Amino acid sequence: MEWFVEELKKSDVISDDVKIDSRMVCMKSADHVFDLLWRLVAHDIWFT
């Protein structure tokens, strides 16, 4: 999960200042998972 978040940051899909706790995402914490998903959806909407 850490690799995935780092690749998203390198590709400018999410900004560098965004803090996503990959451990909490892997533990299926709803707040962290939904935050990550929302950022991916918002990026997709912005570029479509």
N, CA, C, O and CB atoms as a CASP TS submission, in Angstrom:
PFRMAT TS
TARGET T0000
AUTHOR 0000-0000-0000
METHOD Language model
MODEL 1
PARENT N/A
ATOM      1  N   MET     1       0.819  -1.181   0.000  1.00  0.00           N
ATOM      2  CA  MET     1       0.000   0.000   0.000  1.00  0.00           C
ATOM      3  C   MET     1       0.871   1.257   0.000  1.00  0.00           C
ATOM      4  O   MET     1       0.526   2.249  -0.642  1.00  0.00           O
ATOM      5  CB  MET     1      -0.936  -0.009   1.199  1.00  0.00           C
ATOM      6  N   GLU     2       1.980   1.222   0.704  1.00  0.00           N
ATOM      7  CA  GLU     2       2.871   2.384   0.712  1.00  0.00           C
ATOM      8  C   GLU     2       3.393   2.680  -0.691  1.00  0.00           C
ATOM      9  O   GLU     2       3.485   3.839  -1.094  1.00  0.00           O
ATOM     10  CB  GLU     2       4.047   2.153   1.675  1.00  0.00           C
ATOM     11  N   TRP     3       3.733   1.630  -1.428  1.00  0.00           N
ATOM     12  CA  TRP     3       4.213   1.798  -2.800  1.00  0.00           C
ATOM     13  C   TRP     3       3.131   2.459  -3.655  1.00  0.00           C
ATOM     14  O   TRP     3       3.422   3.358  -4.444  1.00  0.00           O
ATOM     15  CB  TRP     3       4.627   0.433  -3.407  1.00  0.00           C
ATOM     16  N   PHE     4       1.895   2.015  -3.499  1.00  0.00           N
ATOM     17  CA  PHE     4       0.770   2.547  -4.263  1.00  0.00           C
ATOM     18  C   PHE     4       0.601   4.044  -3.996  1.00  0.00           C
ATOM     19  O   PHE     4       0.438   4.828  -4.932  1.00  0.00           O
ATOM     20  CB  PHE     4      -0.527   1.789  -3.912  1.00  0.00           C
ATOM     21  N   VAL     5       0.640   4.437  -2.735  1.00  0.00           N
ATOM     22  CA  VAL     5       0.482   5.849  -2.378  1.00  0.00           C
ATOM     23  C   VAL     5       1.649   6.665  -2.924  1.00  0.00           C
ATOM     24  O   VAL     5       1.447   7.767  -3.434  1.00  0.00           O
ATOM     25  CB  VAL     5       0.380   6.016  -0.845  1.00  0.00           C
ATOM     26  N   GLU     6       2.849   6.146  -2.824  1.00  0.00           N
ATOM     27  CA  GLU     6       4.014   6.871  -3.352  1.00  0.00           C
ATOM     28  C   GLU     6       3.921   7.046  -4.871  1.00  0.00           C
ATOM     29  O   GLU     6       4.274   8.103  -5.392  1.00  0.00           O
ATOM     30  CB  GLU     6       5.314   6.129  -2.989  1.00  0.00           C
ATOM     31  N   GLU     7       3.455   6.034  -5.574  1.00  0.00           N
ATOM     32  CA  GLU     7       3.292   6.148  -7.029  1.00  0.00           C
ATOM     33  C   GLU     7       2.224   7.174  -7.386  1.00  0.00           C
ATOM     34  O   GLU     7       2.370   7.908  -8.364  1.00  0.00           O
ATOM     35  CB  GLU     7       2.930   4.786  -7.635  1.00  0.00           C
ATOM     36  N   LEU     8       1.149   7.229  -6.599  1.00  0.00           N
ATOM     37  CA  LEU     8       0.116   8.240  -6.833  1.00  0.00           C
ATOM     38  C   LEU     8       0.670   9.643  -6.632  1.00  0.00           C
ATOM     39  O   LEU     8       0.326  10.566  -7.370  1.00  0.00           O
ATOM     40  CB  LEU     8      -1.080   8.010  -5.903  1.00  0.00           C
ATOM     41  N   LYS     9       1.528   9.796  -5.633  1.00  0.00           N
ATOM     42  CA  LYS     9       2.134  11.105  -5.389  1.00  0.00           C
ATOM     43  C   LYS     9       3.113  11.471  -6.495  1.00  0.00           C
ATOM     44  O   LYS     9       3.152  12.626  -6.919  1.00  0.00           O
ATOM     45  CB  LYS     9       2.845  11.119  -4.034  1.00  0.00           C
ATOM     46  N   LYS    10       3.901  10.517  -6.972  1.00  0.00           N
ATOM     47  CA  LYS    10       4.857  10.788  -8.053  1.00  0.00           C
ATOM     48  C   LYS    10       4.141  11.169  -9.344  1.00  0.00           C
ATOM     49  O   LYS    10       4.640  11.978 -10.126  1.00  0.00           O
ATOM     50  CB  LYS    10       5.750   9.567  -8.293  1.00  0.00           C
ATOM     51  N   SER    11       2.962  10.575  -9.560  1.00  0.00           N
ATOM     52  CA  SER    11       2.195  10.843 -10.774  1.00  0.00           C
ATOM     53  C   SER    11       1.307  12.069 -10.650  1.00  0.00           C
ATOM     54  O   SER    11       0.573  12.399 -11.582  1.00  0.00           O
ATOM     55  CB  SER    11       1.352   9.648 -11.122  1.00  0.00           C
ATOM     56  N   ASP    12       1.364  12.745  -9.514  1.00  0.00           N
ATOM     57  CA  ASP    12       0.549  13.934  -9.229  1.00  0.00           C
ATOM     58  C   ASP    12      -0.945  13.644  -9.238  1.00  0.00           C
ATOM     59  O   ASP    12      -1.752  14.522  -9.542  1.00  0.00           O
ATOM     60  CB  ASP    12       0.853  15.019 -10.234  1.00  0.00           C
ATOM     61  N   VAL    13      -1.306  12.415  -8.905  1.00  0.00           N
ATOM     62  CA  VAL    13      -2.722  12.087  -8.748  1.00  0.00           C
ATOM     63  C   VAL    13      -3.201  12.623  -7.402  1.00  0.00           C
ATOM     64  O   VAL    13      -4.309  13.150  -7.298  1.00  0.00           O
ATOM     65  CB  VAL    13      -2.960  10.545  -8.853  1.00  0.00           C
ATOM     66  N   ILE    14      -2.375  12.488  -6.387  1.00  0.00           N
ATOM     67  CA  ILE    14      -2.639  13.125  -5.100  1.00  0.00           C
ATOM     68  C   ILE    14      -1.433  14.005  -4.786  1.00  0.00           C
ATOM     69  O   ILE    14      -0.309  13.703  -5.186  1.00  0.00           O
ATOM     70  CB  ILE    14      -2.897  12.058  -3.956  1.00  0.00           C
ATOM     71  N   SER    15      -1.680  15.085  -4.075  1.00  0.00           N
ATOM     72  CA  SER    15      -0.582  16.018  -3.807  1.00  0.00           C
ATOM     73  C   SER    15       0.361  15.463  -2.734  1.00  0.00           C
ATOM     74  O   SER    15      -0.002  14.583  -1.955  1.00  0.00           O
ATOM     75  CB  SER    15      -1.138  17.387  -3.367  1.00  0.00           C
ATOM     76  N   ASP    16       1.559  15.998  -2.721  1.00  0.00           N
ATOM     77  CA  ASP    16       2.590  15.523  -1.798  1.00  0.00           C
ATOM     78  C   ASP    16       2.256  15.796  -0.337  1.00  0.00           C
ATOM     79  O   ASP    16       2.721  15.080   0.549  1.00  0.00           O
ATOM     80  CB  ASP    16       3.908  16.162  -2.135  1.00  0.00           C
ATOM     81  N   ASP    17       1.455  16.825  -0.079  1.00  0.00           N
ATOM     82  CA  ASP    17       1.151  17.170   1.306  1.00  0.00           C
ATOM     83  C   ASP    17       0.022  16.337   1.913  1.00  0.00           C
ATOM     84  O   ASP    17      -0.291  16.491   3.094  1.00  0.00           O
ATOM     85  CB  ASP    17       0.794  18.621   1.390  1.00  0.00           C
ATOM     86  N   VAL    18      -0.585  15.468   1.130  1.00  0.00           N
ATOM     87  CA  VAL    18      -1.659  14.608   1.625  1.00  0.00           C
ATOM     88  C   VAL    18      -1.056  13.482   2.460  1.00  0.00           C
ATOM     89  O   VAL    18      -0.123  12.802   2.033  1.00  0.00           O
ATOM     90  CB  VAL    18      -2.501  14.033   0.448  1.00  0.00           C
ATOM     91  N   LYS    19      -1.601  13.301   3.641  1.00  0.00           N
ATOM     92  CA  LYS    19      -1.131  12.238   4.532  1.00  0.00           C
ATOM     93  C   LYS    19      -2.125  11.085   4.494  1.00  0.00           C
ATOM     94  O   LYS    19      -3.241  11.201   5.003  1.00  0.00           O
ATOM     95  CB  LYS    19      -0.948  12.764   5.991  1.00  0.00           C
ATOM     96  N   ILE    20      -1.717   9.977   3.892  1.00  0.00           N
ATOM     97  CA  ILE    20      -2.547   8.775   3.858  1.00  0.00           C
ATOM     98  C   ILE    20      -1.798   7.694   4.613  1.00  0.00           C
ATOM     99  O   ILE    20      -0.695   7.300   4.235  1.00  0.00           O
ATOM    100  CB  ILE    20      -2.872   8.327   2.383  1.00  0.00           C
ATOM    101  N   ASP    21      -2.411   7.224   5.679  1.00  0.00           N
ATOM    102  CA  ASP    21      -1.794   6.192   6.513  1.00  0.00           C
ATOM    103  C   ASP    21      -2.057   4.833   5.861  1.00  0.00           C
ATOM    104  O   ASP    21      -3.151   4.282   5.981  1.00  0.00           O
ATOM    105  CB  ASP    21      -2.354   6.235   7.986  1.00  0.00           C
ATOM    106  N   SER    22      -1.050   4.301   5.172  1.00  0.00           N
ATOM    107  CA  SER    22      -1.245   3.045   4.451  1.00  0.00           C
ATOM    108  C   SER    22      -1.550   1.881   5.387  1.00  0.00           C
ATOM    109  O   SER    22      -2.238   0.936   5.001  1.00  0.00           O
ATOM    110  CB  SER    22      -0.016   2.727   3.625  1.00  0.00           C
ATOM    111  N   ARG    23      -1.043   1.945   6.608  1.00  0.00           N
ATOM    112  CA  ARG    23      -1.337   0.880   7.568  1.00  0.00           C
ATOM    113  C   ARG    23      -2.833   0.868   7.899  1.00  0.00           C
ATOM    114  O   ARG    23      -3.449  -0.193   7.992  1.00  0.00           O
ATOM    115  CB  ARG    23      -0.497   1.060   8.862  1.00  0.00           C
ATOM    116  N   MET    24      -3.402   2.053   8.075  1.00  0.00           N
ATOM    117  CA  MET    24      -4.833   2.140   8.393  1.00  0.00           C
ATOM    118  C   MET    24      -5.686   1.737   7.189  1.00  0.00           C
ATOM    119  O   MET    24      -6.761   1.163   7.359  1.00  0.00           O
ATOM    120  CB  MET    24      -5.198   3.571   8.845  1.00  0.00           C
ATOM    121  N   VAL    25      -5.223   2.029   5.989  1.00  0.00           N
ATOM    122  CA  VAL    25      -5.953   1.605   4.789  1.00  0.00           C
ATOM    123  C   VAL    25      -5.941   0.084   4.700  1.00  0.00           C
ATOM    124  O   VAL    25      -6.960  -0.533   4.388  1.00  0.00           O
ATOM    125  CB  VAL    25      -5.332   2.233   3.505  1.00  0.00           C
ATOM    126  N   CYS    26      -4.791  -0.515   4.973  1.00  0.00           N
ATOM    127  CA  CYS    26      -4.695  -1.974   4.936  1.00  0.00           C
ATOM    128  C   CYS    26      -5.537  -2.631   6.021  1.00  0.00           C
ATOM    129  O   CYS    26      -5.993  -3.763   5.863  1.00  0.00           O
ATOM    130  CB  CYS    26      -3.248  -2.404   5.080  1.00  0.00           C
ATOM    131  N   MET    27      -5.739  -1.916   7.124  1.00  0.00           N
ATOM    132  CA  MET    27      -6.581  -2.442   8.198  1.00  0.00           C
ATOM    133  C   MET    27      -8.060  -2.148   7.946  1.00  0.00           C
ATOM    134  O   MET    27      -8.912  -2.421   8.792  1.00  0.00           O
ATOM    135  CB  MET    27      -6.153  -1.849   9.542  1.00  0.00           C
ATOM    136  N   LYS    28      -8.351  -1.589   6.772  1.00  0.00           N
ATOM    137  CA  LYS    28      -9.713  -1.299   6.322  1.00  0.00           C
ATOM    138  C   LYS    28     -10.431  -0.262   7.181  1.00  0.00           C
ATOM    139  O   LYS    28     -11.634  -0.366   7.419  1.00  0.00           O
ATOM    140  CB  LYS    28     -10.517  -2.564   6.303  1.00  0.00           C
ATOM    141  N   SER    29      -9.686   0.732   7.641  1.00  0.00           N
ATOM    142  CA  SER    29     -10.298   1.841   8.370  1.00  0.00           C
ATOM    143  C   SER    29     -11.135   2.648   7.378  1.00  0.00           C
ATOM    144  O   SER    29     -10.604   3.172   6.399  1.00  0.00           O
ATOM    145  CB  SER    29      -9.211   2.743   9.068  1.00  0.00           C
ATOM    146  N   ALA    30     -12.413   2.746   7.626  1.00  0.00           N
ATOM    147  CA  ALA    30     -13.336   3.374   6.682  1.00  0.00           C
ATOM    148  C   ALA    30     -12.934   4.811   6.358  1.00  0.00           C
ATOM    149  O   ALA    30     -12.972   5.211   5.194  1.00  0.00           O
ATOM    150  CB  ALA    30     -14.749   3.349   7.241  1.00  0.00           C
ATOM    151  N   ASP    31     -12.554   5.585   7.359  1.00  0.00           N
ATOM    152  CA  ASP    31     -12.185   6.988   7.116  1.00  0.00           C
ATOM    153  C   ASP    31     -11.006   7.101   6.158  1.00  0.00           C
ATOM    154  O   ASP    31     -11.019   7.936   5.253  1.00  0.00           O
ATOM    155  CB  ASP    31     -11.845   7.684   8.437  1.00  0.00           C
ATOM    156  N   HIS    32     -10.007   6.283   6.347  1.00  0.00           N
ATOM    157  CA  HIS    32      -8.811   6.355   5.512  1.00  0.00           C
ATOM    158  C   HIS    32      -9.078   5.803   4.105  1.00  0.00           C
ATOM    159  O   HIS    32      -8.596   6.357   3.118  1.00  0.00           O
ATOM    160  CB  HIS    32      -7.660   5.585   6.173  1.00  0.00           C
ATOM    161  N   VAL    33      -9.830   4.730   4.021  1.00  0.00           N
ATOM    162  CA  VAL    33     -10.150   4.141   2.714  1.00  0.00           C
ATOM    163  C   VAL    33     -11.000   5.111   1.902  1.00  0.00           C
ATOM    164  O   VAL    33     -10.730   5.339   0.723  1.00  0.00           O
ATOM    165  CB  VAL    33     -10.891   2.785   2.883  1.00  0.00           C
ATOM    166  N   PHE    34     -12.028   5.684   2.531  1.00  0.00           N
ATOM    167  CA  PHE    34     -12.904   6.598   1.807  1.00  0.00           C
ATOM    168  C   PHE    34     -12.168   7.875   1.415  1.00  0.00           C
ATOM    169  O   PHE    34     -12.436   8.438   0.354  1.00  0.00           O
ATOM    170  CB  PHE    34     -14.130   6.937   2.652  1.00  0.00           C
ATOM    171  N   ASP    35     -11.244   8.340   2.258  1.00  0.00           N
ATOM    172  CA  ASP    35     -10.454   9.521   1.902  1.00  0.00           C
ATOM    173  C   ASP    35      -9.613   9.250   0.665  1.00  0.00           C
ATOM    174  O   ASP    35      -9.557  10.077  -0.245  1.00  0.00           O
ATOM    175  CB  ASP    35      -9.553   9.944   3.072  1.00  0.00           C
ATOM    176  N   LEU    36      -8.962   8.099   0.629  1.00  0.00           N
ATOM    177  CA  LEU    36      -8.159   7.734  -0.534  1.00  0.00           C
ATOM    178  C   LEU    36      -9.041   7.588  -1.777  1.00  0.00           C
ATOM    179  O   LEU    36      -8.693   8.094  -2.844  1.00  0.00           O
ATOM    180  CB  LEU    36      -7.392   6.426  -0.267  1.00  0.00           C
ATOM    181  N   LEU    37     -10.161   6.911  -1.648  1.00  0.00           N
ATOM    182  CA  LEU    37     -11.064   6.741  -2.791  1.00  0.00           C
ATOM    183  C   LEU    37     -11.604   8.084  -3.281  1.00  0.00           C
ATOM    184  O   LEU    37     -11.711   8.312  -4.486  1.00  0.00           O
ATOM    185  CB  LEU    37     -12.228   5.815  -2.415  1.00  0.00           C
ATOM    186  N   TRP    38     -11.944   8.973  -2.343  1.00  0.00           N
ATOM    187  CA  TRP    38     -12.461  10.278  -2.735  1.00  0.00           C
ATOM    188  C   TRP    38     -11.421  11.060  -3.523  1.00  0.00           C
ATOM    189  O   TRP    38     -11.757  11.722  -4.505  1.00  0.00           O
ATOM    190  CB  TRP    38     -12.895  11.071  -1.505  1.00  0.00           C
ATOM    191  N   ARG    39     -10.173  10.992  -3.106  1.00  0.00           N
ATOM    192  CA  ARG    39      -9.118  11.697  -3.830  1.00  0.00           C
ATOM    193  C   ARG    39      -8.933  11.128  -5.234  1.00  0.00           C
ATOM    194  O   ARG    39      -8.673  11.875  -6.177  1.00  0.00           O
ATOM    195  CB  ARG    39      -7.802  11.621  -3.056  1.00  0.00           C
ATOM    196  N   LEU    40      -9.065   9.814  -5.375  1.00  0.00           N
ATOM    197  CA  LEU    40      -8.952   9.202  -6.705  1.00  0.00           C
ATOM    198  C   LEU    40     -10.125   9.599  -7.591  1.00  0.00           C
ATOM    199  O   LEU    40      -9.938   9.898  -8.770  1.00  0.00           O
ATOM    200  CB  LEU    40      -8.877   7.671  -6.590  1.00  0.00           C
ATOM    201  N   VAL    41     -11.331   9.606  -7.035  1.00  0.00           N
ATOM    202  CA  VAL    41     -12.516   9.999  -7.808  1.00  0.00           C
ATOM    203  C   VAL    41     -12.438  11.479  -8.187  1.00  0.00           C
ATOM    204  O   VAL    41     -12.751  11.846  -9.320  1.00  0.00           O
ATOM    205  CB  VAL    41     -13.811   9.720  -7.003  1.00  0.00           C
ATOM    206  N   ALA    42     -12.028  12.316  -7.258  1.00  0.00           N
ATOM    207  CA  ALA    42     -11.926  13.750  -7.542  1.00  0.00           C
ATOM    208  C   ALA    42     -10.898  14.009  -8.642  1.00  0.00           C
ATOM    209  O   ALA    42     -11.113  14.861  -9.505  1.00  0.00           O
ATOM    210  CB  ALA    42     -11.548  14.530  -6.265  1.00  0.00           C
ATOM    211  N   HIS    43      -9.804  13.292  -8.615  1.00  0.00           N
ATOM    212  CA  HIS    43      -8.789  13.448  -9.667  1.00  0.00           C
ATOM    213  C   HIS    43      -9.355  13.005 -11.003  1.00  0.00           C
ATOM    214  O   HIS    43      -9.114  13.654 -12.020  1.00  0.00           O
ATOM    215  CB  HIS    43      -7.513  12.640  -9.332  1.00  0.00           C
ATOM    216  N   ASP    44     -10.094  11.923 -11.017  1.00  0.00           N
ATOM    217  CA  ASP    44     -10.699  11.423 -12.253  1.00  0.00           C
ATOM    218  C   ASP    44     -11.720  12.413 -12.807  1.00  0.00           C
ATOM    219  O   ASP    44     -11.751  12.668 -14.011  1.00  0.00           O
ATOM    220  CB  ASP    44     -11.365  10.064 -12.009  1.00  0.00           C
ATOM    221  N   ILE    45     -12.543  12.964 -11.941  1.00  0.00           N
ATOM    222  CA  ILE    45     -13.546  13.943 -12.368  1.00  0.00           C
ATOM    223  C   ILE    45     -12.865  15.195 -12.910  1.00  0.00           C
ATOM    224  O   ILE    45     -13.307  15.761 -13.910  1.00  0.00           O
ATOM    225  CB  ILE    45     -14.486  14.308 -11.197  1.00  0.00           C
ATOM    226  N   TRP    46     -11.798  15.626 -12.256  1.00  0.00           N
ATOM    227  CA  TRP    46     -11.096  16.836 -12.673  1.00  0.00           C
ATOM    228  C   TRP    46     -10.545  16.705 -14.090  1.00  0.00           C
ATOM    229  O   TRP    46     -10.511  17.683 -14.837  1.00  0.00           O
ATOM    230  CB  TRP    46      -9.964  17.148 -11.701  1.00  0.00           C
ATOM    231  N   PHE    47     -10.107  15.482 -14.468  1.00  0.00           N
ATOM    232  CA  PHE    47      -9.476  15.300 -15.767  1.00  0.00           C
ATOM    233  C   PHE    47     -10.372  14.649 -16.817  1.00  0.00           C
ATOM    234  O   PHE    47      -9.884  14.225 -17.864  1.00  0.00           O
ATOM    235  CB  PHE    47      -8.253  14.485 -15.604  1.00  0.00           C
ATOM    236  N   THR    48     -11.676  14.565 -16.551  1.00  0.00           N
ATOM    237  CA  THR    48     -12.573  14.051 -17.596  1.00  0.00           C
ATOM    238  C   THR    48     -13.466  15.116 -18.138  1.00  0.00           C
ATOM    239  O   THR    48     -14.279  14.848 -19.023  1.00  0.00           O
ATOM    240  CB  THR    48     -13.411  12.923 -17.074  1.00  0.00           C
TER
END
